Amino acid sequence: MKTFVTAVDLQSFTKASQKLNLSQPTVSFHIKSLENYFNSTLIDRSPKRFKITQTGELVYQRAKQIIGVIDKAQSEVYEFQNQMRGNIHIGASYTVGEYILPSILKRFDDLYPDVDLHVRIANSERINRAIQLHELDVGLVEGQVKQQGLASTPFSEDEMIVIVPSDHPLRDETSRSFQHIQNQTWISREIGSGTRAMLDLMMDSYNISPKKLITIGSNHGVVQAVKEGLGLSFISRTVVENTGAEELIFDLPYVKSMTRYFSIVTTENKEEQSKNVQVFIDQMADLYALKLS
């Protein structure tokens, strides 16, 4: 198959023999054997013509896939038998990626310095989608994961809390009623983020009608907007504590804090996971005392 793919790529048996360090009769024999196996002419060839047939095109595409899988297996066996090398493509939602992932990466990098780490930070929905498309190997996201073909394991809890500007009139109310949080401006993350999903859930649960909803695409931006007096927000305690904004936390007796999970996300088929990814997940399990099936 490798001989066949090389010949098609170079459009020449002679060039294929030179690249593969094989004699030209050997190249011809390999391709003839492949044609006999499939009982079909794969290359329409003559002294002045080299053209792949329709069945040849089918075999060519599949052969490239098979060669890719074999190359990947060879790499994984090498990584297993030798010091771990290669890459891990990690996706993280904003809260996890900005405040939790860095310490996880430091611990992994200390143990496996020859593995290159590539991190993409986006909202949970986009990270999950990228794992479905095999653009990322593993993800650390907020909330539940329901997408088809994905498996998730919670590794940590996070509390969602209300933050209010320091000079907001709500802080001056001696008797706070439910009506005081109606018709207020709320600062929110974008649709698709785990934080936005929790805000929507809270508002639906307590039948809160905002006067205005301002969307900001980063946790830091949301906190800064509240600091500037732009409005209220319902956001992760992890974010608030890591941005030094504890003074904005405001207890509303009629709005209970909510808990969500941070989860490890992979493809459902464990056979698709490389050795590097398995070791990364095992380290997460050790760090957070997880029991993985």
NUKOL-205478 format. One line per field, with one value per residue (C-alpha): residue number from 1; x, y, z; chain. Coordinates in Angstrom, 1 decimal. Each point is the difference from the previous one (the first is absolute). Example, Ala and Ser with C-alpha at 12.3 -4.5 7.8 and 13.67 -1.06 7.14 Angstrom:
# residues 2
resi 1	2 .
u 12.3	1.4 .
v -4.5	3.4 .
w 7.8	-0.7 .
chain A	A .
# end
This chain:
# residues 293
resi 1	2	3	4	5	6	7	8	9	10	11	12	13	14	15	16	17	18	19	20	21	22	23	24	25	26	27	28	29	30	31	32	33	34	35	36	37	38	39	40	41	42	43	44	45	46	47	48	49	50	51	52	53	54	55	56	57	58	59	60	61	62	63	64	65	66	67	68	69	70	71	72	73	74	75	76	77	78	79	80	81	82	83	84	85	86	87	88	89	90	91	92	93	94	95	96	97	98	99	100	101	102	103	104	105	106	107	108	109	110	111	112	113	114	115	116	117	118	119	120	121	122	123	124	125	126	127	128	129	130	131	132	133	134	135	136	137	138	139	140	141	142	143	144	145	146	147	148	149	150	151	152	153	154	155	156	157	158	159	160	161	162	163	164	165	166	167	168	169	170	171	172	173	174	175	176	177	178	179	180	181	182	183	184	185	186	187	188	189	190	191	192	193	194	195	196	197	198	199	200	201	202	203	204	205	206	207	208	209	210	211	212	213	214	215	216	217	218	219	220	221	222	223	224	225	226	227	228	229	230	231	232	233	234	235	236	237	238	239	240	241	242	243	244	245	246	247	248	249	250	251	252	253	254	255	256	257	258	259	260	261	262	263	264	265	266	267	268	269	270	271	272	273	274	275	276	277	278	279	280	281	282	283	284	285	286	287	288	289	290	291	292	293 .
u 0.0	2.8	1.6	-3.4	-0.6	3.5	-0.3	-3.4	1.4	3.0	-1.9	3.0	1.2	3.6	-0.2	-1.8	2.8	2.6	-1.8	-0.6	3.4	-1.6	0.6	-2.6	-1.0	-0.6	-2.3	-1.9	-0.3	-1.4	-2.7	-0.8	-0.4	-2.4	-2.0	-0.3	-1.1	-2.8	-0.7	0.1	2.3	1.1	2.3	-0.6	3.6	1.9	3.4	-1.5	-2.9	-0.4	-3.6	-1.7	-3.3	-3.2	0.6	3.6	-1.2	-2.0	2.9	2.3	-2.1	-0.4	3.7	1.0	-2.3	1.5	3.5	-0.8	-1.4	3.0	2.3	-2.0	0.3	3.7	0.4	-2.2	2.0	3.2	-1.4	-1.1	3.4	2.1	-0.3	-3.3	0.2	-2.3	-3.0	-3.2	-2.6	-2.0	-3.2	-1.3	-2.9	0.8	-0.4	2.0	2.6	0.7	0.1	0.2	1.9	3.3	0.9	-1.1	2.3	2.9	-0.3	-0.2	2.9	2.2	-0.5	0.0	2.1	0.3	-3.7	-1.1	-3.2	-2.4	-2.9	-3.1	-2.3	-3.6	-3.5	-1.1	-2.2	2.9	2.4	-2.4	-0.6	3.8	0.4	-2.8	1.8	3.3	1.6	0.8	1.0	-1.5	-2.1	-0.6	-3.3	-2.8	-3.4	-1.5	1.1	-2.9	1.5	-0.1	3.3	1.5	0.6	0.5	1.2	-0.5	3.2	-0.8	-2.9	-0.5	-2.5	-1.9	-0.6	-1.5	2.3	-1.2	1.8	1.2	-2.1	-3.2	-3.3	-0.7	2.6	-1.8	-3.3	-0.5	-2.7	0.8	-3.0	-0.2	-1.2	3.3	1.8	-2.7	0.5	3.8	2.9	1.9	3.4	0.4	2.3	-0.9	-2.5	1.9	2.0	-0.6	-0.3	-2.7	-2.0	0.1	-1.2	-2.9	-0.9	0.1	-2.2	-2.5	-0.1	-0.8	-2.0	2.4	-0.8	3.1	-0.2	3.0	2.5	3.5	2.2	3.8	2.1	2.4	-0.2	2.4	-2.1	-3.2	1.7	1.4	-3.4	-1.5	2.8	-0.8	-3.6	-1.4	-2.3	-0.4	1.4	-0.3	3.4	2.5	1.5	3.2	0.1	-0.9	2.7	2.7	-0.7	0.0	-3.6	-1.3	-1.4	-2.6	-1.6	-3.5	-2.2	-3.7	-2.0	-2.6	2.5	2.0	3.5	0.2	2.6	1.4	2.7	3.2	0.4	2.6	-1.3	1.3	-1.4	-2.2	2.3	3.0	1.9	0.3	2.0	3.7	2.3	0.9	-3.7	-0.6	3.0	-1.4	-3.4	1.6	1.9	-3.3	-1.5	2.9	-0.1	-3.8	-0.3	-2.3	-1.1	0.0	-1.7 .
v 0.0	2.4	-0.7	0.6	3.3	1.2	-0.8	1.8	3.0	0.2	-1.0	-2.3	-3.5	1.1	2.9	-2.3	-2.6	2.7	1.4	-3.4	-1.3	-2.9	-1.3	1.0	-3.7	-0.3	3.1	-1.5	-3.3	1.7	1.8	-3.0	-2.0	2.6	-0.1	-3.7	0.3	2.4	-1.7	3.4	2.2	2.8	2.0	0.4	0.0	0.0	1.3	3.5	-0.1	-0.3	0.4	-1.3	-1.8	0.5	-3.2	1.1	3.3	-1.9	-2.2	3.0	1.9	-3.0	-0.9	3.4	-0.4	-3.5	1.3	2.9	-2.4	-2.2	3.0	1.1	-3.5	-0.1	3.4	-1.1	-3.2	2.0	2.5	-2.9	-1.8	3.2	3.2	1.7	2.4	1.5	2.4	0.4	2.4	1.2	2.1	1.9	2.2	3.5	-0.5	-3.2	1.2	3.3	-1.1	-3.8	-1.4	1.8	-1.9	-3.3	0.7	0.8	-3.3	-1.9	1.9	-0.7	-3.8	-0.1	2.9	-1.5	0.1	3.2	1.5	1.9	1.8	1.5	2.1	0.6	-0.4	-3.5	-0.5	0.7	-2.2	-2.9	0.4	0.0	-3.3	-1.5	1.1	-1.4	3.4	-0.3	-3.1	0.8	2.8	1.5	1.8	1.3	-1.6	-3.1	-1.5	-1.4	0.0	-3.3	-2.0	1.7	-1.4	2.2	-0.4	2.7	0.9	3.1	2.0	3.7	2.4	2.7	3.2	3.5	3.0	3.5	3.4	1.5	3.2	-1.8	1.2	-3.7	0.1	2.9	-1.9	-1.0	-2.5	-1.6	-1.4	-2.1	3.0	1.8	-2.2	0.3	2.4	0.2	0.0	-3.3	-0.7	-3.4	-2.2	-1.0	-2.7	-3.3	0.6	-2.0	3.2	1.3	-3.2	0.3	3.6	-1.0	-2.8	2.3	2.6	-2.7	-1.6	3.3	1.6	3.0	2.5	2.1	3.5	-0.6	-2.8	1.0	-2.7	0.0	-2.8	-0.5	-0.6	2.9	2.3	-0.9	0.6	3.3	1.1	-0.7	1.9	3.0	0.0	-1.3	-2.6	-3.2	-3.4	-3.7	-1.4	-2.6	0.4	-1.3	3.0	2.5	-1.3	-0.1	3.5	1.5	1.0	-1.6	3.4	-0.2	-3.2	0.7	-2.3	0.0	-2.2	-0.7	-1.1	-3.1	-0.6	-2.8	-2.7	-1.3	-2.4	0.3	-3.0	-1.9	-0.6	-2.6	-1.9	-2.9	-2.5	-0.4	-1.8	3.4	1.4	0.1	-1.1	3.6	0.8	-3.0	1.0	3.6	-1.4	-2.3	2.9	1.9	-3.0	-0.1	3.8	0.1	-3.5	-1.2	-3.6	-0.5	-3.1 .
w 0.0	0.8	-3.4	-1.7	1.8	-0.7	-3.7	-0.2	1.8	-2.3	-3.1	-0.9	0.7	-0.6	2.5	2.5	-0.3	0.6	3.1	1.5	-0.9	-1.9	-3.5	-2.6	-0.6	3.8	-0.1	-3.0	1.9	3.1	-1.9	-2.1	3.2	1.4	-3.3	0.3	3.6	-0.9	-3.4	-1.7	-2.0	2.3	-2.4	-3.7	-1.2	-3.3	-1.1	-0.4	2.4	3.8	1.3	3.1	-0.6	2.0	2.0	0.4	1.5	2.6	0.9	0.1	2.5	2.3	-0.4	1.3	3.0	0.8	-0.3	2.3	2.6	-0.2	0.3	3.1	1.5	-0.6	1.7	3.0	0.4	0.0	2.6	2.2	-0.2	0.4	1.8	-0.8	-2.9	-2.5	0.6	1.9	-1.3	3.0	0.0	3.0	0.7	1.2	3.7	0.0	-2.5	1.7	3.6	0.4	-3.0	0.5	3.2	-1.7	-2.9	2.2	1.9	-3.3	-1.6	3.0	-0.5	-3.8	-1.3	-3.5	-0.7	-1.8	1.5	-2.3	1.8	-1.6	2.3	-1.2	1.5	1.0	-3.1	-2.4	1.9	0.0	-3.7	-0.7	1.8	-2.1	-3.1	1.4	-0.1	3.7	2.0	3.4	1.5	3.4	0.0	2.2	0.5	-1.5	-3.3	-2.2	-3.4	-1.9	-0.1	3.1	3.5	3.0	3.6	2.7	1.7	2.2	1.3	-0.5	1.7	-1.9	2.0	-0.5	-0.2	0.2	-0.5	3.3	-0.5	-1.2	1.6	0.8	2.7	1.8	0.4	3.6	-0.9	-3.3	-1.8	-3.1	-2.0	0.5	-2.5	-2.6	-2.9	0.6	-2.5	0.1	-1.4	-1.7	-2.0	-3.5	-1.0	-0.2	3.2	3.1	2.1	-2.3	0.3	3.8	-0.1	-2.3	2.3	3.1	-1.7	-1.2	3.5	1.8	-2.8	-0.2	-2.8	-0.8	-1.3	-2.2	-0.6	-0.9	-1.5	0.5	-1.4	2.9	3.7	0.8	-2.1	1.9	3.4	-1.2	-1.3	3.4	1.7	-2.2	1.1	-3.4	1.6	2.0	-0.9	0.9	-0.3	1.2	3.5	-1.6	-2.3	2.7	2.4	-2.7	-1.1	3.5	-0.1	3.2	1.1	-2.8	1.3	1.2	1.9	-1.1	2.4	-2.6	-2.7	1.0	-1.4	-2.5	-0.5	-3.3	-0.9	-2.0	-2.2	-2.0	-3.6	-2.5	-2.9	1.1	-1.7	2.2	-2.7	-1.8	3.0	-0.4	2.8	0.8	0.5	2.2	2.2	0.2	1.1	2.5	1.5	0.3	1.8	2.4	0.6	0.7	1.5	-2.7	-0.6	-3.8	-1.5 .
chain A	A	A	A	A	A	A	A	A	A	A	A	A	A	A	A	A	A	A	A	A	A	A	A	A	A	A	A	A	A	A	A	A	A	A	A	A	A	A	A	A	A	A	A	A	A	A	A	A	A	A	A	A	A	A	A	A	A	A	A	A	A	A	A	A	A	A	A	A	A	A	A	A	A	A	A	A	A	A	A	A	A	A	A	A	A	A	A	A	A	A	A	A	A	A	A	A	A	A	A	A	A	A	A	A	A	A	A	A	A	A	A	A	A	A	A	A	A	A	A	A	A	A	A	A	A	A	A	A	A	A	A	A	A	A	A	A	A	A	A	A	A	A	A	A	A	A	A	A	A	A	A	A	A	A	A	A	A	A	A	A	A	A	A	A	A	A	A	A	A	A	A	A	A	A	A	A	A	A	A	A	A	A	A	A	A	A	A	A	A	A	A	A	A	A	A	A	A	A	A	A	A	A	A	A	A	A	A	A	A	A	A	A	A	A	A	A	A	A	A	A	A	A	A	A	A	A	A	A	A	A	A	A	A	A	A	A	A	A	A	A	A	A	A	A	A	A	A	A	A	A	A	A	A	A	A	A	A	A	A	A	A	A	A	A	A	A	A	A	A	A	A	A	A	A	A	A	A	A	A	A	A	A	A	A	A	A	A	A	A	A	A	A .
# end
